[in-house]
Amino acid sequence: MAEPKIVTVLSTKGGTGKTTQTYNFGLWLGTQGYKVLLIDHDHQCNLTQTFGIFDASNTVAGIYDNEFKEPKPIHDVAENVDLIAGSMHLGTIGETLINKTMKEFILFNWLDENYDRYNISSYDYIILDSHPDLSIIQKNAVMISNHIMSFIEPSQYGGFDAMDSLGTRLEEFKNEARDPRTKDSYVTADIFFVANKIAYNTSTSHEFRETVAQMKDVVAEIPLREVFNRSTIEHKMIFEYEKAPLTDGAKIFFAGVHTAYADMKAAIDKEEK
């Protein structure tokens, strides 16, 4: 059985829609027959709340403070989709790790030690929804990842500035995290971007689209629609609204999101040469 592809959803700016898209993309993968483990790696716990999980005793914090309670801390939240819930204490826990040795390897070691116990090999994808920073906690996520997926938007701080900032900070971390003997970096994840919140009737989005169309590392485009907000408020995958009688515009929208998610999956499945 192949090992799961591990993806960290990360940005340097909040408000780009990463949690909403992580929620819907993870569920979409489940509907395609893939087994998915979502990890809420953000102390704001938005992904966990969207799934309606409020179990404070079994959260991602247990990975870092070694206090998981039994039964296993993995929640079955939808067909083919499981979740390790977030913790509002995760940021505080990160601050306590500053002087700890090998502090960026805690998640890596936990995954290795519990691989068989929690049947990790049964998952096709592990997706971590991370806080918009590169703190010790988020560096742990980057360390185990095959890919970094970042959502950008047509705005001053959520667009090209965010791309440059994230790329620079990841490169700095990659250079810091090197094997002292071989000089190879422990960070092997590549990075790709998804253009999100695209409003087709604005000049800002039009100019943004023209630019990202020339960028090979921008793999998909998702339009701005109120249905995404509705999906998280009502705790429903957006494609549940696809069942209603649809206008021609709605049909085009849903087809576009299916295509975007398929493109995101293809970027994750792509092997580095």
N, C-alpha and C positions, 0 to 999 in steps of 0.2 A: 504493500500500500504506500502510495506517495505521501510525503510529508505535506502538511498544510502550508499554503502560501500565507505569509504573515504581512499584514499591511497596517501601518500607522497613519491615521488621518490627522494631519498636523498643519498648523499655520502659525504665523506670528501676529495675527490680528483676529479678534473675535468678530462675530456677526457675518461671517461669510457663508453661513448655512451648512457648515460641516456636519453638525449633529443631525439635522434634518435629513441630509443626504445619506449619512451613515445608516440611519434608521431605515430609510426606504431602500437603499441599495442592499443592505443586509437581508431584508425581507424578500427583495426581488430575487437575490441569489437562492434563497430558500425555495421560492416558487419554481425555480429552474431545476430543482432536485439536488442542489448542493448543500452540504452540511456546513453550517457557519457558527463560529463562536465569536460573539461580540464581547469586547471588554471595555467597560466605561472607565477610562483612565483619566477622567476630568473631575476634579473635586466639586464642580458645579452640578454634576450628576444628572444633566439634562437627558441623556440617553436612557438612563435607568428610569427616570420619572415618566418618560414617554411610554415606556413599556408597563408602567403602573407597578413597579417593584419598589417596596419600601421595607426591605429586610436589612436592618442595620447590623445584624449579627454576622452575616456572611457577605462581605464586600471585597473589592479589590484591595482594600487596606490590609487584609489578612496576608496578602503576598509579601508585604513589606514589614509587617510587625509579627508575622508568624502566629497569628491568632485566629485562624479559620476554625469555625465550629462545624461539627458534623450535623447533618449529612453534608455531602459535597456542596461547595459554594456556587454551583453552576445551575442557573435557572433555565428551565425550558419555557421559552416565551412565545414560540410560534413553531409551525411545522418546519423541521430542519434547522431551526435557529435557537441557539442557547445564548445566555448572557451571564457574565460575571458583573455584578452590580457595582456602581460607583460608590465612593465614600466622600463625604464633605470634609473628612479629616485628612485626605490624601496630601493636600498642600502642606499642612502642619507636619505630617509624617516626613515629608521630603526635607523639611528644614532640619529634622533631627538626624538626617543621614549625611550631613555635610562632612563630618570628620570620620565617617566610616570607610574602611578600606574596601575596595572593589564595589563601591556603592552603585556603579552603573550596571553591575551584573546581577543584581538581586532578582529581577524578573527572569532573566536568562536561566539562572540557577533553579528558580522555582519551577519553571517550565520543564527543565531537564529532570528534576527530581520527581515531578508529578506526572510525567508524560504517560506512563502506563496507568497510574492510579485513576486519572480522569479521562483516560482513553482519548488523548489529544490527537492521536493518529487518525481517529475517525472523522476529523474535520477536514473539509476541503480548503476552508479559508478561516483565518483568525484576523479580525479587524478591531483595532484599538482606536477608540475615539478619545483624542487627547486634548488637554488644555492648551490654549494658544501661547505657548512659551517653550523654551528648551531647558527647563529645570532638570534637576537630577531625576525626578520621576519620569519625565518625558524622554530623557536620554536612555532610560531603561527600555522604553518602548522602541526607540530607534535601534537600539543594540540588537534586538531580536528580529528586526523586520527585514523582509526581502525588498519591500517597497515603501516609500513615503508618498502618500496621496494628499495633495493640498488643493483646496478650493479657493479660487480667486474670483473677483467680481469687478465690474466696470466702475471702480471708484479710485480716488487718489491713493488711499492707504491699503485698500484691499486688492489692488491689482498688481501692476508691475513692481511697485515698491515692495509689496509683500513677497513676490517671487524672488526678488534680489536679496531681501533680508533673510528669508528662509534658506536660500541656497548658500549664502555666505556663512550663516551660523552652523549649518550642517557640515560644511567643508571644514570649519574650524574644529568642530567636534570630531570629525573623522581624523584630522591631523593629531588631535590630542590623544585619541584612543588607539594607539599603535602598540603592537607587540614590540617590547624593547629589544628583542633578539632579531626578529625577521624584518621589523619596521612595517609589516603589513598592518593595515587598519582593521580593528575589530568591527568597524561599521562598514557594512557591505551593501546597504540599501541604496537603490537608485530612487530618484524623485520624479514624479510627473504631476501635472496640474490639470484641474477640471475647471473650465470657465462656467461659473454659476450666476444665477440671477440676471440672465440676459433679457433685457427688455427690447424687443425688436423695433419698437416705435420711437426710440430715442437716438439722438446723434451720438451720445456718449457710448452706448452699447454698440452702435454701428462701427464707430472708430475702433473700439476695443476688439470687436470680432475681426476686423480687417487685420489688426496687428497679430492677434493670437493665431490666426489662420496660417501664419508663416512660421509658427513655432512648433517644432516636432514634439516637444515635451508637454504640450497642451493637447490632451488626447480626446477630450469630449466637451460638449457644450450643453448646458441645461438652462431652459428658459425660466424667467421669473413668472410665477403663477401663484395665486392665493391658495390653490389647492394644497400646496406644500405646508403652509401654515395650518390649514384645516386638518391635514393628516396627523400632525403632531398633537393638536388640541384634542382631536377625537380618537387618538391612538389607533389610527388606521393607516395601512399602506396606501399610497396614492392610487394604486391600480385597483383598489376596491371601488373607487369612484368611476372607473372605466366601464363598470357594468351598467351604469345608468344610460338612458338615451342621450346620445352625444351629438353635438353640432359638428360640422366639418372642421372647424377650428380646434375643437377639443380632440377630435380624432388625430389631427396632425400633431397636437401637443403630446398626447400619450405615446404615439409612435416615436416621436423624437426622444422622449425620456427612455423608452425601451432601447433605442439605438445608443443613447449616451451610456446607459448602464452596461450594455454589451461591449461598448468600446472601453469602458473602465475595466471590465473583467478581462478583456483581451490584453490590456496594458499590464494587469497583475499577472496574467498567465505567461507573459512574454519572458523568456529566459535571457539573462545577460550573456552577451557574447564575449 
